[in-house]
Amino acid sequence: MSRPSPRYGRIFRRPVDPPFFSVNSQQISAVFERLRAANPAPRSELAFKSPFELLVAVVLSAQATDRSVNLATPGLFKAANTAEAMAKLGRKGLERHIKRIGLYRSKAKNLIAACKRLVAEHGGEVPRTREELERLPGVGRKTANVILNTAFGEPTIAVDTHIFRVANRTGIAPGKDARAVERELERVVPGEFKHDAHHWLILHGRYVCKARKPDCPRCVIRDLCEYPHKTRES
């Protein structure tokens, strides 16, 4: 089995529900048509008001819930909502705002280093290219994809645990690691759906196609899904 790139994290070591199943292009189009009909304007559940705030929130959300991040960031962004202001907080100052979030010490270290680089190399602005984003401490491919999509409107798809599970379980884009799933999604998702595909899939995985017990009875794409172990209505 191929190993995922370390830039995509450590949570994609094994495939989900092997063996993989695949669906045809007509099914894929129908899947996204239904997801769009159910949620025409999907949005990130992270709270932010600028590309910089989004960058900070996404870095903090790694191995943490959006809810825990949203509880911490109002106070943080009131104290520092620019790269320059956050760099001035320093590591200890930042840690005081984000202690409720998992791995807060390493995240604070990376964010302060990233803020200093943003100030020194980008005039405090969040860069708009993947290469520049991934050079920032604490920013890997998944985070860069979220920023490019949500802040700058690029049709990128960031594969997290939810999207990885949905893509494999439904057969939309099977793959053994996150990078493989991303490549397959880029290949098969029709252009008209690509910008919002990230949000539709992550929300579907978070609230319907859940890890332990998928809520198949209320799934809008259940008849298009190739998962052989669907949950039955009780």
C-alpha positions as CSV (number, residue, x, y, z in Angstrom):
1,M,0.0,0.0,0.0
2,S,1.4,3.4,-0.9
3,R,2.1,5.8,1.9
4,P,0.7,9.3,2.0
5,S,2.8,12.4,1.8
6,P,3.7,13.7,5.3
7,R,2.5,17.1,4.2
8,Y,-1.0,15.8,4.3
9,G,-0.8,14.6,7.9
10,R,-0.8,11.2,9.6
11,I,-4.4,10.4,9.7
12,F,-4.7,8.7,6.4
13,R,-2.6,5.6,7.0
14,R,-5.2,3.0,6.0
15,P,-8.0,2.9,3.4
16,V,-11.6,3.2,4.5
17,D,-13.9,0.2,4.0
18,P,-11.8,-1.8,1.5
19,P,-12.1,-3.0,-1.2
20,F,-12.8,0.3,-3.1
21,F,-15.9,0.7,-5.2
22,S,-16.3,3.2,-8.0
23,V,-19.3,4.9,-9.6
24,N,-19.7,6.2,-13.1
25,S,-19.7,9.8,-14.3
26,Q,-23.5,10.0,-14.5
27,Q,-23.7,9.0,-10.8
28,I,-21.1,11.5,-9.8
29,S,-22.9,14.3,-11.5
30,A,-26.1,13.2,-9.9
31,V,-24.4,13.1,-6.5
32,F,-23.3,16.7,-6.7
33,E,-26.6,17.9,-8.2
34,R,-28.4,16.5,-5.1
35,L,-25.8,17.9,-2.7
36,R,-26.2,21.3,-4.4
37,A,-30.0,21.1,-4.2
38,A,-29.8,20.4,-0.5
39,N,-27.3,23.1,0.2
40,P,-27.0,25.7,-2.7
41,A,-24.4,27.9,-0.9
42,P,-22.2,25.8,1.4
43,R,-19.8,27.6,3.7
44,S,-17.0,26.8,6.0
45,E,-18.1,26.4,9.6
46,L,-15.0,28.2,10.9
47,A,-15.6,31.8,11.9
48,F,-13.4,34.3,10.1
49,K,-13.5,37.8,8.5
50,S,-10.3,37.8,6.4
51,P,-7.9,35.5,4.6
52,F,-5.5,35.9,7.6
53,E,-8.2,34.9,10.1
54,L,-9.1,31.9,8.0
55,L,-5.4,30.8,7.8
56,V,-5.1,31.0,11.6
57,A,-8.4,29.2,12.1
58,V,-7.5,26.4,9.7
59,V,-4.1,25.8,11.3
60,L,-5.8,25.7,14.7
61,S,-8.5,23.2,13.5
62,A,-6.0,20.4,12.8
63,Q,-6.9,17.5,15.0
64,A,-9.5,19.8,16.7
65,T,-13.2,20.6,16.2
66,D,-14.4,23.7,14.4
67,R,-16.5,24.4,17.5
68,S,-13.4,24.5,19.8
69,V,-11.6,26.8,17.3
70,N,-14.7,29.1,17.1
71,L,-14.8,29.4,20.9
72,A,-11.2,30.5,21.0
73,T,-10.8,32.8,18.0
74,P,-13.1,35.7,18.9
75,G,-10.9,36.7,21.8
76,L,-7.8,36.0,19.8
77,F,-8.9,38.1,16.8
78,K,-10.0,40.9,19.0
79,A,-6.4,41.0,20.4
80,A,-4.7,40.3,17.1
81,N,-6.3,40.0,13.7
82,T,-3.3,40.8,11.5
83,A,0.0,39.0,11.0
84,E,2.0,41.8,12.5
85,A,-0.2,42.1,15.6
86,M,-0.1,38.3,16.2
87,A,3.6,38.2,15.8
88,K,3.8,40.8,18.5
89,L,1.7,38.7,20.8
90,G,4.6,36.2,20.9
91,R,4.3,32.5,21.5
92,K,3.2,32.7,25.1
93,G,0.7,35.4,24.4
94,L,-0.9,33.4,21.7
95,E,-0.9,30.2,23.8
96,R,-3.1,32.0,26.4
97,H,-5.8,32.5,23.8
98,I,-5.8,29.0,22.4
99,K,-5.2,26.7,25.4
100,R,-8.6,25.1,24.9
101,I,-7.4,23.7,21.5
102,G,-5.5,20.5,21.2
103,L,-1.8,20.7,20.4
104,Y,-1.9,24.4,21.2
105,R,1.8,24.8,22.0
106,S,3.0,23.5,18.6
107,K,0.3,25.4,16.8
108,A,1.3,28.6,18.6
109,K,4.9,28.0,17.6
110,N,4.0,27.5,14.0
111,L,1.6,30.4,13.8
112,I,4.1,32.9,15.3
113,A,6.7,31.7,12.8
114,A,4.2,32.0,10.0
115,C,3.2,35.5,11.0
116,K,6.8,36.6,11.1
117,R,7.3,35.2,7.6
118,L,4.1,36.9,6.3
119,V,5.3,40.2,7.6
120,A,8.8,39.8,6.3
121,E,8.1,38.3,2.9
122,H,4.5,39.2,2.0
123,G,3.8,42.6,3.6
124,G,1.5,40.9,6.2
125,E,-0.8,39.5,3.5
126,V,-1.7,35.9,2.9
127,P,-0.2,34.7,-0.4
128,R,-2.4,33.4,-3.1
129,T,-0.3,30.6,-4.5
130,R,0.1,27.0,-3.2
131,E,3.8,27.2,-3.2
132,E,4.0,30.3,-1.1
133,L,1.4,29.0,1.3
134,E,3.1,25.7,1.8
135,R,6.3,27.5,2.7
136,L,4.6,28.9,5.8
137,P,5.3,27.0,9.0
138,G,2.4,24.8,10.0
139,V,0.8,25.0,6.5
140,G,0.6,21.8,4.5
141,R,-1.2,20.9,1.3
142,K,-4.6,20.4,3.0
143,T,-4.5,23.8,4.7
144,A,-3.3,25.5,1.5
145,N,-6.2,24.0,-0.4
146,V,-8.7,25.3,2.1
147,I,-7.2,28.8,1.9
148,L,-7.1,28.8,-1.9
149,N,-10.7,27.6,-2.1
150,T,-12.4,29.5,0.7
151,A,-10.4,32.8,0.8
152,F,-9.6,33.1,-2.9
153,G,-12.2,31.1,-4.8
154,E,-10.0,28.5,-6.4
155,P,-11.6,25.1,-7.2
156,T,-9.3,23.2,-4.9
157,I,-10.4,20.2,-2.7
158,A,-8.8,19.8,0.7
159,V,-9.1,16.1,1.7
160,D,-9.7,15.7,5.4
161,T,-10.9,12.6,7.3
162,H,-14.5,13.3,6.4
163,I,-13.9,13.8,2.7
164,F,-11.5,10.8,2.6
165,R,-14.2,8.6,4.1
166,V,-17.1,9.9,1.9
167,A,-15.0,9.6,-1.3
168,N,-14.1,6.0,-0.5
169,R,-17.4,4.9,1.1
170,T,-19.6,6.2,-1.8
171,G,-17.2,5.2,-4.5
172,I,-17.0,8.8,-5.9
173,A,-13.2,8.9,-5.7
174,P,-11.6,5.9,-4.1
175,G,-8.0,6.1,-3.0
176,K,-5.6,4.7,-0.5
177,D,-4.4,8.0,0.9
178,A,-5.5,11.6,0.9
179,R,-3.4,12.7,-2.1
180,A,-4.8,9.9,-4.2
181,V,-8.3,10.8,-3.3
182,E,-7.6,14.5,-4.1
183,R,-6.2,13.6,-7.5
184,E,-9.3,11.4,-8.2
185,L,-11.7,14.1,-7.1
186,E,-9.9,16.6,-9.4
187,R,-10.3,14.2,-12.2
188,V,-14.0,13.2,-11.8
189,V,-15.8,16.1,-10.3
190,P,-17.5,18.2,-13.1
191,G,-16.2,21.7,-13.4
192,E,-19.5,23.3,-12.3
193,F,-19.3,21.6,-8.9
194,K,-15.5,21.9,-8.2
195,H,-15.5,25.1,-6.2
196,D,-18.1,23.9,-3.7
197,A,-17.3,20.2,-3.7
198,H,-15.0,20.5,-0.7
199,H,-17.7,22.0,1.5
200,W,-20.4,19.7,0.3
201,L,-18.3,16.6,1.0
202,I,-17.0,17.7,4.4
203,L,-20.4,18.7,5.6
204,H,-21.9,15.4,4.3
205,G,-19.2,13.4,6.1
206,R,-19.6,15.4,9.3
207,Y,-23.3,15.2,9.7
208,V,-24.6,12.3,7.5
209,C,-22.0,9.9,6.4
210,K,-20.5,9.7,9.8
211,A,-17.6,7.4,10.7
212,R,-19.1,5.0,13.2
213,K,-22.7,4.9,12.0
214,P,-23.6,6.6,8.7
215,D,-27.1,8.1,8.7
216,C,-28.1,6.4,5.5
217,P,-31.9,6.7,5.9
218,R,-31.7,10.5,5.6
219,C,-28.9,10.6,3.0
220,V,-29.9,12.4,-0.2
221,I,-27.5,10.3,-2.2
222,R,-28.1,6.8,-0.7
223,D,-29.4,5.3,-3.9
224,L,-26.3,6.5,-5.8
225,C,-23.8,5.3,-3.2
226,E,-22.0,2.0,-3.6
227,Y,-21.3,1.4,0.1
228,P,-22.4,-2.2,0.8
229,H,-23.0,-1.8,4.5
230,K,-25.7,0.9,4.6
231,T,-27.4,1.6,7.9
232,R,-31.0,0.5,7.8
233,E,-33.8,2.6,9.1
234,S,-34.7,1.5,12.7
